[in-house]
Amino acid sequence: MSLFSDNIRALRVKHKISQEKLAENLSITRGRYVKYEDGTSEAPYDILKKIALYFHMSIDLILSVDIRKIDVQNLIKLEGNRLILPIQVDSFGENYIEIVSQKAKAGYLNGYADPEYIESLQQITLPFLGPGKHRGFPVEGDSMPPHEDGSIIIGRYVEKLGEVMDGKTYILITKNEGMVYKRLNKNKKNALVLESDNSFYPNYEVKASDILEIWEYECNIGRSDKKQETTETGAMKDLLLELKREVREIKNNTSNT
């Protein structure tokens, strides 16, 4: 038995529909449907799509999440029949914010759609954030000053790619890059340009099809009280970074000749 088989059986029973009736709605025979439900045959994409549309649930949830363990009625519905995990609230009705620690970060790419993984994350509440689904992500490196290693970026879940605003910062969860925090620009069709505030790091593109989640910056939780750099210090630092970039380009050109 597969998770998919368990899920479609659970959904069918929950909706009180017979195998015969469901097969009819999917435009297949009952015998063919039974093979999907008992796990002796894998459903092709066109059938997966029909099942997802029929039960108003995304394909990725049906394939990867044990829906018997979550309250389907409280899932957040997005465009394209997609769903994300429910908003959890405390006894005062404030939304819980899951914090993805450095330790938990490694498993996020595989666990972002797993309710058990999400429930295992530490939780806090920040009442001033207002409505929306929020989550905290760790900062690594020095590409996005003044945020430093150990800081946590609190982001609000972005439901549609069209909501991304040029020049604002976002946490991106992507298939290839994993978790990154960058300033975004929609300069390319079907792609986003990711920019670092530290000019030493070059811009690069990410295809829209590679993006799993986008979280818009809301606030940060930092632990550093380092004194703000003066304008002169910042200018000198920018100059040194520019020199380092030029040296790196010279080395690259030399190695390619």
N, C-alpha and C positions, 0 to 999 in steps of 0.2 A: 504494500500500500504506500502511496506517495502523499505528500502534503496536499498536492492538487486534488487527488481523489477524495481525501478526507474533507477538504474545503467544499467541493461541489456537492458532496453528499450532505454536509451540514447546512449549506445554503438552501438546498432543495427541501430538506426536512423543515427548516425554519420557515420557509415560504409555503409549506404544506402543499407541495405540488408533486405529482406522481412522475416516475421516470418516463412513462409514455407521453405525458403532457409536455414535459420539458424537452424531450427529444423532438416532439412536433414543433415546438417553438424554435428549435435550433435547425429545423429542416433536415433532420437525420432520422434514422430508424432507432427504435428503442434498443435493439441489439447492439448497435454501434455505440450508443450512449453508455450502456451498462459497462462496456469495456473501459471507458474513461473513468467511471466511478469505482470500479473494482481494481483499477490499476494495471490491467493487462494490456492496455493500449494507450499511447500518448496522443493527446489531441493536437491537431495541426493549428497553425496560427489563426486561420479563419474561424475555427470553432472556438478557440480561446477568446477571440474578439466578441463573438456572439454571446458567449457565456457571461463575459464581463459586462456587456451592454444590458443583458437581460436582468442581471442581479444588481446593476448600478454600482459596480465595484471595479477597481483597476486590475489589469492583468497581473502587475507585479505583486499586488497583495494576495491575489488568489494563488500565485505560484510560490511565494516566499514567506508568507505570514500565516500562522495558525489562527484563523479567524474565530475559532471556538474560544480563544482566550481573551478576545477583546470585545468591547461593546460597539458593534458596528453602527448603531444608531447615532453614536456621538462622534463618529469620524468627521473630519473637516472635508467637505466636498469642494473640489476644484473643477476648472474647466477640463474638457476632454475626458470626463468620467474618472478623474484621478482622485485619490484620497490620501490624506496623511493621518498620522496617529492623533488621538483625541487630546484636547486641552484638559489638563488636570488642574483642579482647584483645591485650595486648602479649606479649613473649616469656616473661614471668613469670606469665602468666595473669590479670593485672589488667585490669579493664574500662577501655577507653578512654572518655574523656569529651570529646565534641566541644564546642568553644567557639564560640558564635555571636558574632563580633565586631561592633562598630558598623558596619563596612563590609559585613559579610556579612548583617546584619540585614535590609536592604532586600529581599534575595532569599529570605528564609526562608519567607514565606507561599506562594511558588510552588515552593520547592525542598525543603520538609520531607519529601516522599515520593520525592525523586529521589536515588538512591544516589550518583550522581556529585557532586551538590552537597554531600551529607553528608560524603562522603569528602574533599572539598576543604577542610573546616573544620579549624582547628587542634585538636590533641588533647593531653590531659594525663591523668594517672592520679592518683587520690586513694584509696589502699587502705582508708582508714578508713571510707569510705562504706558498704561492705557490698554486698549483692546489689541487683539492679535496674538498669534502664537510666537513666543520668544524662546530663544535658546542661547546658551553661552558657549563660546569656543576659545581655545587657548591661542595666544600669539607666539610665534616663533621667529627668530631672526631680527634683523634691523631694517627691513625693507619698508616698514610703515611707521616711521617716527610720528609722534612721541611714544607710541605703544612699544613696549619692550617684552622680552621673554618673561613669562609668568603672568602677564596681563590677561584678562578675559574680556573678549568682545561680546557684548549682548546684542543679538540680532533679531529682527522681526521677520518671520517667514514671508517670502515674496511668492505670491500665487502665480503670477504671469510674468513672462519675460518682458512683456511690454511695459511693466511697471518700473523697470530699471531706469534710473535717471542718470544721464551723463554727468560724470564728475563726482558722484557720490561713492562712498565706500561700502563694500559688501563682503560677506563670507560666502565663498563658493565651494560647493562640494561637487567634484568632477570625477569622472571615471578614471582619467589618467593622472591628474595632478593631485587628487585627493582633496584635502582641505587647505584653502588659501584665503588670505584676506588682502584685497586689492581695491584700487579705485577703478571703476568701470566706465567704458565708453562704447556706445553702439555704433561704431564707425563702419562696421562691416555687415553685410547681409548674412544672416544666419550664423553670426559669430560675435563675440565680445572681445574688446581689447582691454587687457588687464595692465594697469599701470601702478608702479610703486611710487610712494612719496619720496623715497630715497633715490635720487637720480642716478646712483651707481648701477641700479638694476634696470635692464632694458625692458621695454614693453613686449608683450606677447599676446597671441590670440588663442581663444578657446572656442571651439565649435559649440553651437547651441545644443546639438545632439549629445554632447559629452557632459552636459550639466545635469546633475541629479537634484541639487537644491540650491536656492539662493536665499541669503538672510541679510536684510538691510541693517546697517549699523544704527544702533539706538543709543548705546552708551558703553563705557568700558569700566572695568574694575581693575585698577592698577595698585601695585604695592610699592612703586618707586616714588621717592620724594626728591629726586634729583633736580637740581637747579636748572631752570630754563636757560638754554644757550642765548648769548647775546647775538645781535645781528652780525657783529664782526666775526664772532666765532663760527656762526653758521656759514657765513660767506667763505671763510677760510676752509671749512670742512667741505663745502661744495667744490672749491677749487681743487682740493686734494683728491676728491672722488673723480673729478673730471680727468685729472692726470692719470689716476689709476685705470680709468676706462680707456684712455688713449694708449697706455702701455699694453693693456690687454689686447686691444685691437691690433697693435703692431706685432705682438707675439703671434696672434692668430694668423695674420697675413704672412708672417715669416714662415710659419709651419706649413702653410698651404702652397708655398712656392717651391 
